[in-house]
Structures are given as structure tokens and as C-alpha cells.
Amino acid sequence: MGTPSSGSSAASGNTPPSGISAPSGNAPPPAPSPASTVPAASPVPPASPGVSGDLWPSFPPSPDAGTQETERIILTAPPEDDVPPPSPEEHLLRRLLGERALRLDATIRARIWGWIGPLLVTAFAGYVRFLDLGRPQELVFDETYYVKQGYTYFRVGYDANWPDEYNPEFESGLLDGFLPTGDYVVHPPIGKWVIALGFHLGEPANAATWRITTAILGTLAVLMLARSARRLFASTTLGVIAGLLFAVDGMAIVHSRTALLDNTLMFFVLAAFGALLLDREQARRRLARRCAAQLEASGELSRWGPSLGIRWWRIVAALALGLAVSTKWSGLYFFAVFALMSVLWDVTARRRAGVEGWFRAGILKDGALAAAVMVPVVLVTYLASWTGWFRNEATYGRHWAADHPGEGVTWLPEAWRSWWKYHLDMWDFHNNLTSDHSYEAHPLGWIMQIRPTSFLWNEVPDPVEACGWDKCVQAVLAIGNPLIWWGAAIAIPVALFFLVAKRDWRAFAVLSGYVAGWVPWLAYSHRTIFTFYAIVFTPWVILTLTYAISKVLGPPDAPTRRRDRGFFWVGLFLLAVVAVSVFFYPIWTAQVVPYRFWQVHMWLPSWV
């Protein structure tokens, strides 16, 4: 995920203006000659953030700076061959982004490898997702709803009803048996439109066509995660590791090969996360450039600092979140968490830049503008997704208001009153779904994969011919790679420690998916819910594990022996992960296997 140019350019390279050494008194001393001075960092006791008339305010350094003490720029006489001093913009960039992030794309070689590594793991992910995608040639689990709904979107543009028990006919190629009436569905339209798009790409009767768009999104998600992790950790190596873990995880593989809505929801929220990472970097580059311009012009920053203008990547994130909400309402939790996280990034950026009114500026100048932009984009995207419902007279509930005059929200036009009543019915369904299911699972067990969901179970006739044993089965178990999920569960307290003790912004970023995609379900444990919903926050399972791996590897400037030891243990773990994925792959992909083979994969009694 490349970063579009923010338009920032290096400052002129001239010596910073006078006042750079935090002088006492009301007026700064005369600036020494540029030829005889150079700034050097000197630790002083921490001071309250703010601008007191100094060009560089006392402030905690970047976490990448390797010290927790305040840095102050002082002027000393350097050797004649010393390097020129950094410009104000360069100084601010180091504070706001850190040296590692600035070096990430500093050379052509780094940029090329930043794409080659993620593309390689994406190609591998595509192979394991598209291999025999049409197996099985039957509707798997909730494909019984979403594939048939997607087909009617393809044919008539809305959710048409189907006769009872129509699956065998549909699977045999009799696709046009739907009824002229609308079907009562409980999720917004975008996920079904994504499935419908696949029917334009292949033979509609082929099961691979039903799943092709889901597989495409699942494959592209690996690329997005690898690139996002690279930017998040300022490391191509860690980005590739994250991409590899996502490529071989069973939850991701199963959902990429099954035409449900949850994989589409995951794709959109991951796209929003990646866009906000890009926005964070672009906004900080812009803040550095504009703060430097203020400093060079007047010697001090305005009370609230400069405005940052239009944030295009934030708008992209809002569009992606709108599409997420238009797939499943649970996308709203990601919108809330990501919007808050983005504003917190803005607040801390202004604080680190030395803006005196950093908190109010971050909340009112950045946060209010973010709300003014993101909320309408999400809302308009959601409303636009219902266009087919409004345009087709046969859609479910379309004429409820006409049939119930004087009921509902009477001040709304009839079509909107019907639409609002439909949404109330959907809300009631989601809050009161309590029918028993053998694979329902309490969300507390999701992060450990205690009760995975069985998508498919077939006992194969003629077993001797099918697999050479006396009993053969064909199964799809939606379970993540146990080493990945159990390792990530152990990594959660590690990330929490660094979040609380070190205030590491990356720790909150990797945990944000858990906060948005897992924690809200704890409030809905009274209703029928399933572990497979965890696909939505699976990218953050990978990121949390990658965060812990980064601690095992150690910092780039660690001693060689320390780094070698870290790479050894991480390499050993990755080999074990890949081996476990190879072991589980047949029961992730509906291969015909001996019953005994399936049994040895049931490591916990709750997996059966």
C-alpha cells in the first residue's frame, strides 16, 4: 500500500533561526554564524509541553530516539568538516515519525523490496485460496443464503425469495427458480453485491464462480496486511512475516474459499485501517512542513498550530468503513474505534510538534473536522447501498408504509418510513436470535479457537475407491492455525504491557481490531453467535502476534548475536506454523480424507 506524495519537500537546509537554544529572557540571542555552529542534542529534565517563545519547545523525544529524557537543541562549535544542521522540517519529521519510518522508503532498493516481499506472499496466498476453488460443488454452510441472494442481485438487482429446499436444484445448475417476491434478509446489500459481481466473471452454475470474488478479496487482504504491517512496524521483514502468517492461517483460507459476508467485511475494515496508517504518516509529514514554515516565518508556532487541509486517505478510510457497515452492521464498531484512534494520533502529533494548545487543537481542529468528513461519507455510502431496495417495487417491506398508514415515523416519506421499519425489524432479529445451534460459541473462546464452526461434513460413499479406507469424509472446519491463534493470545498481554508502560502507539494499533471486532460481541453472548465471526479481526490477530515477534527479533541496532538468536527462534516458529497449516489444509479445503485422518486433527474435544 504505497503512500501518495504528501507534497512535502525538505526545507532549504539553512541554519535554523535564532532562539534555537531555548534562551532565557524575552528576546532570543543573536544566531551564531552557520559556518561555526551545529545543533546537538543534550538531555535536560522533562518539562511541561508547550511553546514558551523557544523555537524548539521542551518535549519528550520520539520512542525511536532511545531516551525518555527531554531533548533540547543547543548550539556548539563543530569541527569544520561536521555535517550541516538539520532544517526545522527535518527535525520535526524525526520527532513525529522516527528515524526508522523515515528510512523505510528512503532508497529505490528499499521501495522495490517493500513491494516484492509482500507480492510474493500474496501470490502464495492466492495459490492456496484458488486451488480447486469449486470444491465442493455444493452450497457450504450459510452459502445457502448468500450465494442465492447474490445470484438474484445478479439477475434482478435485489433479494428475491426462493422456494423451500431449493439447494439441490441450484447446485445442479437450475439457477432461475427464484420467486418474484422479495426475501426478508437481515444484512445490508454490499456483501451480496460483491458475490453478485462474481457471476459476471465465470459460469454461474460453477461453485468456483460463487466464491471467486471472496477469494479475490481474501488474497488482496494478504497484500494489504503485509504492506500495512510494513508501515506500522517500519520493517519490510515484519511486513512479510505478517503477510505469510495471514496467507497460511486457516480462518483466512476457509473464508476466502466460502461465499459468506464476513470475509468481505474483513476486507473493508482492513482497507480502512491501512488508509488510516497512510493518513497518519501523510498528516505528520504535512504537520512537520507547515510547523517548520511557521517557525521560519515568525520564530514560533501559533497557539493551535497549522491546519492540515484535506485528508484524502482519511476520506478513503471513511468510504471503506461505509462499505463495511453496508456489508454488516458490526462494521460500525470499527468505525467508532478507528475514528477515535485516528484523532488520538492527531492529538499526539501536535503534542510532539510542540503546539501549545495541542489537546484542544487535536480535538477541535482535527477531530471535529474528521467527524464532519467521515460521518457523512459513511452515512451516504450506507444509504447508497440500498439503492436497489428503493428502485425495485418487489423488495421485501417496500410498501409497508402504504399498507400501514399512520404507523411508524409518520413525518418520513412513505419509502423512507418503510425502510426505517425494515431496519427496526433487522435490529430486533439481531438482538433476539436465540435458536440453539450445535456450533454456537461464547466469544470468550474465540481468541483461543475453543469451539470452531464446522462448515461442511459429508461421509463419502464408496470409501475404498474414494480414499482407500473403510470410511472417508469431506469436511470444512473454520478454524485458525492453532499456533497463530494461541501465540497471538499470549501476545495480547505483551502488547498491553507496552501500551501502558511504554505508551507505544503500535501496541494500540494492533489491539484495535480486538477492541472493535471481538469485545462488542461479549455484550451479545446471550444470542446465537459463532466463532467464525472472528475472521473480521483476524488481521489484528496476525498483527498482535507480529508485534510480539518484533520484540523477539529485537531492535535493528541490537548486537548481531542478539539479532541472530531472535531470527533463529522466529524462523523456527514460522516453520512450525507452516507445517501445521500443511497438516490442516485438507480439512480447510474439503478434500476427501480417511475418517482417521480427520480424527487426528481434533486436538480438543470441543473441536468435534
N, C-alpha and C positions, 0 to 999 in steps of 0.2 A: 504494500500500500504506500505508494510514493507520496511525498508531501509536495503540493504545489508551491511554487515560489511565493513567499510572503512579501516579496518586493524589498526585503531588507538588503542593505548593502553595508559593507564595512565603512566605519567612519573614516574621516580624512586621514587619521593617523597622526594629527597634530598633538602636541603636548596638551593634556587637559588644562582647563582654565585655572586661574588662581583659586585658593581656598581648598585645594585638594587634600591638604594635610590636617583638616579639622582644626583650624586655628581658634584661639581664644579671642574674645572681644567682638565688636560689632562688624568690623571690616576685615576681610581676608588680607593676608600679607601679599606683597608683590610676588608674582610667579617667578621662580628661578629660571634661568636660561635652559631651554630644551636640550641644548647640547651638553649640559653638565649635570643633568638630573634624570632620574628614572624612578618610578614608583616601586616600592617594595612593601610586602605585607608584614605587619607587625601586630601580634596579638595584644589586646587590651581587655580589661574586664567588660563583660556584656553590658550593653546599655539598652534603654528602652527604645523601641523602634520609633522612627520619626525623622523629620528633617528639621534641623535647628539652624540652618544657614550654612552648613557644611555642604560641600559638593557631594561627598560620599558619606551618607549617614552611618552611624554605628548600627550594626545589624548582624545577626548570626549568619555565618557563611553557608554556602551550599553544602549538602551532605557529602558531595563528591570532593569537597575540599580537604577532608581528612582531619578537621579540627572542629570542636564545638565552641571555640572562643570567637569573639567578635574580631573582624579584620578591619584595620584602618589603613588607608593609603598614606604613606609618608614619602617624603622626597629625600633621596640620598644621592651623593655624588658617586656615579658608577665609573667603572673603567671605560676608557674611550671606545672599546670595541663591544660594549654591552648592547643588548637589544633595545630598540626603541620602546617607550612605554605603551601600554595598551590604550586604545581610544576609549572614551566613555562607553560607547556601544559594546565594544569587546568585553570590557569589564562587566557590564550588566549581563551580557549573554552568559558569561561564566557563572555568574551568581544565579541566574534564572534557569539555566539548562544544565550546567555542569560540563566539565571537560569531556567526559565520555560521550555524552549526547552530541556535542559539537564535533567530535571526531568520527561519529558513526558514518556519515556520508561525506567525509572531508576529501576523499580521493575517488577517482573513477573506479579503481580496483575495488574499493570498499562498496561502492554503489552496485557494481556488477555482481559481486558475491552476495550482496544483500538481496538480490533477486534470484540468482542461480540456486542457492541453497533452498529457499522456500519453494521455488518451482519444482525442484527435484522431489521433495517430499509430497508436493501436491500431485505430481504425476503418479507417484506410487499410491497415494490415496485414491486417485481416480481409478487405477487398475483394480484395487481390491473392492471398490464400490461398484464398478460397472461389470465386473466379471460375472457372466451368467445372470444379469440383472433380471431377466424374465423368469427366473426360478424362484418360487413355484408359479405355475400358470394358474393361479387361483387368488382370490381376494384374501389377504392376510390381515387378521385382527380387524382394526377399525377402517381398513380399506373398504370394507363393506359399505361404509357411509361415504367416505371422502372421494374415492375413485368414481363411484357412480354419480355423486354430486358434481365432481369435476367434469364428468362426461356431459351432464346436462348443461353445465355452463358452456361447454364447447359447442353444444348443439343449439340451445335455445337462450342461453345467457342468464339463467337463474337456476335455483334449486328446484327441480321438478321432482315430483313424487314417483315412487317405484312400486310395483306390485309386491306383495309379501313373498318371501322365499325366492327371490329372483336371481340369486347369486349363481346357481349352476348355469342358467341361460346366459348370463352376462359373461361368465368365464368361457363359455363355448363359442362366443362371438356374436350372440344375439343382443346387440347393444341398444337397439332403439325401442325397447319395451317400456320406456318410462311413460308416465301418465301426464295429461295436460294440466294437472293441478300442481300447486306449489307445495313443497315439502317444508315441514317445520324443522328448522335447523337452529342450533344454539351457538354457532360461532360466526363471526363476520366473514365476508366473502373472499378476502385476498388469498388465503391459503388454497381455496378451491379454484380460484383463477390461475394460480401457479400450476396446479395439477392439470387444469384445462389446457394450458399452453403446451403441455407435453403431447396432447393429442394432435397437435399440428406438426409434430416432429417425427411421427412414426405411424405404424399401423395401429389403429385404435384397439383392435382385438388382442394385441400382443401385450402381455403383462409388463414387458420392459418399457413400453410406451407409457403405461400408467405411472411408472416410477422414474422416468428419465429426468424430469425437472427437479425432483427431490434429490436425485443422485448428483446432478449438476451443482445444486446449491450446497450439498454436503461436501463436494470436492472443493468448490471455491472457498468454503468456510475454512478449510485447512490452510489455504494460501493467505486468507485474511488473518487467521490467528497467528501464523508464522511471522507475517510482516508486523502485526500489532505487537507481538511479543518482542520482536527485534527492537522496535521503537521504545517499548515500555522499559526493557532492561538494558537498552543501549548496547546490544550484543547480537551480532549475527548468529553466533554459536547457540545462544539460548533461544533465539527465534527458531532456528532449525530444530532444536530439541523439542520445543513446544509443538511445532508442526508435525514432527514424527510421532509424538505421543498421541496427538489428535488423529493422525492418519490411521493408527493401529488400534484405537480404542473401540471396543465392541458396541457401546451405546451409540457412538457416532456412525459406525458401519451399518448397524441394523437400521437406524432411522434413515440413513441415506439410501437404503435399498427398500424402503417401505413408504408408500404414498400416504403419509399422515400429515397433519398440520404442524406438529411440534418442531420438526426439522426446519421448516420454513420460518417459524417464529425464532428459532435459534439463529438462523442466518441473518435476519434483520436486526436483532439486538446486538449481535456481534459486529455487524456493519456499523451500527451506531457507536459502539464502543471504539472501534478503530477510527471513525471520523472524529470523535472527541479527543482521542490521543493526538491526532494530527492538528486539531484546533488548538490544543494546549501548547504544542510546540510553536505553531504559527503565531498564536496570540502573544507568547512570551518573546518571540523574535520582534514582533511589532512593538511590544511594550518597551523592549530594550532600545529600539531605534528611536522611538518617539520621546522616551525619557532622556536619551542622550541628546536629542535635538533641543529639548528644553534646557538641559544643563549647559550646553554650549552657548545657547542664546542668552540666558539670564543668570546662570550660575546656581540655580536651584530649581526644584520641581514645584509645580503647582500643588495646592493642598490635596487634591484628589487624583493628581496625575493625569496623563493624557487619555483621551478616548481611543478606543481600538478599532472603531469603524465596523464595517460589515464583516461578520464572522461566517464565511461561506461553509466551512467544514461543520460548524455548529448547525447550520441550516440543513446540510446533508444528513447529519445525525438526527435532526428532528423529523426529516422525511422518512428515514429508516425506522424510527420509532413509531411514526404514524402507520407505516405498513405493518409493523409488529402488532400494534393494537388492533389493526384491521384484520389480523390473522387470528389472534386470540386476545381476549381482554387482559390476560395476565401480562401482556406487554406493557400495561400501564405501570406496573411496579418498576420495570426497568426505566421507563420514562422518568419516574419520580427520583429514583436513586441516581441515575446518570446525570440528570439536570442538577441535582444537589452537588454531586461530585465535581461537575464542570465549574460551577460557581465557586466552590471551595478552592479549586485550582486557581481561579482568577483572584480570589482574596489573598491567597498566599503569594501569588506572583507580585501583586502590588506591595505587599509587605516586604518581600525580599528586594524589591526595586528601591525601597526607601521612601515610599509615598507616605506622607504624614497621616492622612485620613484613609489609610488602606482598607480598614474594615467597612466603613460606610461607602467608600468608592467601589469596593468589590460587590457589596450587596446592592447598592442603588444604581451605580453606573454600569456595572457588568451584569449583576443578577437580574435586575428589573428589565434590562434590555433583552437578556436571554429569555425570560418569561414572555416578554412581548413578542418575541420572534418564534420561539419553539412551540408555545401552546397553540397559536393559530395554525402553524404548519401541521402539527399533529392532528388537530381538530378537522381542518379542511381535508387532509388526506383520508381520515376516517370517514367523513361524510361522503367524499367522492367514491369510496369503495362500495357504497350502497347504491350507486347509480343504476345498476341493473335491477335492483329491487324496485326502485321508483318507476323505471321505464316500462316494466312488464306488468300488465294487469293481472296476470295469473299467479304472481308471487304470494306466498303464504302471508295472511294477515293484511294484505294490501288495502282491503276495503273494510277493515274493522270499524273505522270511524263512521263510515256511511251506514253500516249495519247497527251501530250503537250511538245514535245521536244523543248529544247531551252528556256523554260519558268521557272519561279521561281528561286530558288537558284541553279544555274546550277552546281556549284562545288560540291554539295552534291550527293551521290549515289541516284539512282532512288527511292528506297524505302523511304529514308530519305527525299528526295525532296517532295515526295507525302505526307509524314507525316507532314512536315512543312507547306505545302499548306493547309492541313486539319486543322491545328491549326490556321492559319490565318482566315479561314472560321469560325471557332468556335469563335475567338475573335470578328470578325465582327458581328456575331449573338448576342453575349452578349452585345455589345456596342450599338446595334441599334434595340433591341427588344422594339417596341413601340405600339404593338397591345393593344387596350383597353380591360380591364377586370373589371368586376363589383367589384372584391375584391382587386384590386391593392391598395397599401397603401404607402404613403410617409414615409420614415424611421424615421422622427422626431416623429411620433406617435407610433413607435414600442415599445418603452420602457414603454409606458402607455397603450399599447394594445387598441389603439383607433379604429383601423379597423382590427379586426381579420379575418382570412380566413375560409370560410365555405368549408369543405372538402366533405360533403355529405348532401343532402337534399332529402328525399323521403316522399311523402304523402302515407300513408299506406292504402291499400284497406280494406274493411270490418272493419271500425274503432271500431264499438261497440264490435265486437268479439276480436279485437286486443288489445284494451286498455280500453274498457268500456265507451268511449266518442264518440261524433259525428264526431270528426276529430282527427286523430293520425298522428304523424310524426316520422321519424327516421333521426336523424341529427348527424353530427360530426362537431363541431366548434373548430378550432385550436386556443384556447385562453388560456392564462395562468391564474392561480388563481389570481383574481384581487388584493387581499390583498398582495400577494407576490410581484407582479409587481409594484403596486403603492407604497408599502412600500420600495422596492428597489430603485424606482425613487427618493424618499425622501432621501434615504441613500446615493445617489451619492454625493450630496454636503457635506455630513458628511465625506465621505471618502476623498474627495478633500481637505477639511479643514485639516485633519490630515496628508495628503500627503504634503501639502505646509507648514503648520505651524509646524508640528512635524517631518516631513521627515520620516514618518512611511512607511517602505518598504512593509508592508502588505497592506496598502492602494493602492499602485500602483499595487500590485499583483491582488487585487480583481477588480480593474478597467481595467486591461489589456485586459480582454475579450471584454469589451465595445469598447476599442480602436481598437482592431483587428477585431471584429465581427460586429460592428454597425457603427462606424464612417466612414469607407470607403464607405458604401452604400449611404452616403449623397452626394457623388460625382456622383452617378448613379440614382439620383431621376428622371432624365428625361426619364428613361426607365421603362418598366413594372416590378415592384417588389412587393413583398408581405410580410406581417407581419410574416408569418410562417418561414421565413428565420431566425428569431430571436432565434430559437431553438439552433443555433450554439453557441450563447453566453449566453444561459440560465444558465449554471453553474455559470457564473460570476454574473448574476443577484442574484442568491442564495448566493454567497459569499459576495457580497456587502451588502445584507440585513443582513447576519450573522455578518458581521463586525459591523454594527450599533447595532445589538443585543448585541454584546460583550461590547459595550460601555454602554448599558442599564444595563447589568448584573454587570458591574464594575470589577475591578481587583480582583484576588483571595485573596489578602491580605486586601481587604476593610473591614470595620466593618461589623459584622454579620447582623445588621439591614439594612445596605445599600444593602448587597447581597440578603437578603430575599426580600426586596422590589423589586429589579431587577428581581429576579426569579418569583415573583408574576405577574408582568406586562408581562414578556416574556411568561410565561405559559399561561396567558390569551390570548395573541396574537396567540400563537400556536394552542390553542383550537379553536379560531375563524377561523384560516387558514384551519384546518382540517374540520370544519363544512362547510365552503364554498366549499371545494373540494368534500365533500359528496353531496352537493347540485348540483354541476355542473357535477358530474361523469356521469350521464345518457347521457348528450349531448356531452360528450367527447368520449363515447364508443358505439355510435349508438344504444342505447336502444330505443325501441318503447315507446313513451310517448304521453300524450294528447297535442294537439297543445297549449292549455292554459298553460301547464307546461313549454313548450319551451318558450313561450312569457315572462313569469316572469323572465327568465334568461337573457333577453335582457335589461340590465341595461342602456345601452346607445343606442340612435338611430342608431349610426354608427355600432353597432354590428349586425344589421339585414342584 
